[in-house]
Amino acid sequence: MKDFNQMSFIKKIYFPRFAGTSGEKTAAETIIDTVRSLGGNAFYEPFEYDSFEIEQASLTVYSKEKTFAPEVTGYGRTGSTESKGISAPFQYAGMGNELDLDECSGKIVFVNNMHHDLYRRLIEKKALGFITFDGNIFDERSKTDLNIRSIKEKTSKLGSLPGVTMRAADAIKLIKSNPKIVCINLKQKEVRIKSGNVIADITGKNDNEKMIFTAHYDSTRFSKGAWDNASGCANLMSLFSYYIKNKPKRSVRFVWCGAEEHGLKGSLAYVEAHKNELNKFMLGINIDMTGTIIGNDIACVSGDDSLKSYLQYCANETAFSVSVSSGIFPSDSSSFAKAGVPFIVFQRGGQGGMHSRNDIIDVLSEESLKKTTEFIRFTSERLLNSVKFPVPRIIPEGIKDELDNYFR
């Protein structure tokens, strides 16, 4: 594979691309322009989804020694307080097991993390609010950002329980102060986010059996997203540049997905909009975070065990060191697998600085990107040009159960 330089492409979209922002839209336009420069055609397929906007968030701590107000961010979709906030006794509840939550009624509870079942138990036990933390105690304030977290839409249907997130170092200070009363003030509103998928096709002689390649192009809020996932976008573009010159027997669709970091919104929107066409896709390949100089390659198969064996065979033949497993992966592949399309996810773990301003281009290399791309090209080309598609279009029952649990 020559001519297409993946690092050069990454530099073109190396800026914050948070879903619904002008940065995300600019990245989409760059992808479309690059596809056209390679001799192809791409189009932007918009979609919308419900989200939230934090308008105000504060925490006041009333301890014996003094009153203080640490830096916090609001927890999305947890509701709003009245204008004066919620003042209540404080309780530290650690991981939020049953003993930790004993007597939390009428209190604001500090928990180490938040998830669906814990949110449900806090509401059932009539807690008034919650606090959790982000990062670690060694974070330098000037070099790190305090993330804005959120519960999922299904969790929000359980009810309102206003929450805030604070830095880990401030959490230590809060708990050590042993406050009697804390006050949360939170104001947020529902908003509609506009995003879109970028789609490009290469039509083969057999258009009834296809493959689909995906990678998300959005980043998290404070990140330029070199590793996550400009790298996967570059892999995808490099594959497009190869296949447009070397037309495969079967058709292949390329989808750069928007708003993955908001809960796989782009792939879910694609599956819904194209549900009548999905039965033509024999297999999909998703690429999410590759190219690290220090790292290890993995492939996760949401499909039949024969596909896992096929990948391992190709890895042995090409001397590509990759760990192959079966299951689901928290990326756009899961949206398609849930809809019945077997999928492979490729990722190269390593020192990448995921989901932070530390996701920088310096940890990536063209050589590492090429190694992963070449293996995906080698494997996919065999599949696309086979006389009979060599692996069945099956999602095993165990993986279906995992998908059900994941989307719950």
URURMO-V744497 format. One record per run of one state. SS is the DSSP state (~ for helix, > for strand, _ for the rest). FROM is the first residue (numbers start at 1). LEN is the number of residues. If there is no record, write none. Layout:
SS_FROM_LEN, SS_FROM_LEN
This chain:
__1_5, ~_6_7, __13_5, >_18_1, __19_3, ~_22_16, __38_4, >_42_21, __63_4, >_67_2, __69_3, >_72_3, __75_1, >_76_1, __77_9, >_86_7, __93_14, >_107_4, __111_5, ~_116_9, __125_4, >_129_6, __135_6, ~_141_3, __144_6, >_150_1, __151_2, ~_153_4, __157_6, >_163_5, ~_168_10, __178_3, >_181_22, __203_3, >_206_11, __217_2, >_219_1, __220_6, ~_226_18, __244_6, >_250_8, __258_2, ~_260_3, __263_2, ~_265_9, __274_4, ~_278_3, >_281_7, __288_4, >_292_1, __293_2, >_295_8, __303_2, ~_305_14, __319_3, >_322_5, __327_6, ~_333_6, __339_4, >_343_8, __351_10, ~_361_3, >_364_1, __365_1, ~_366_20, __386_11, ~_397_11, __408_1
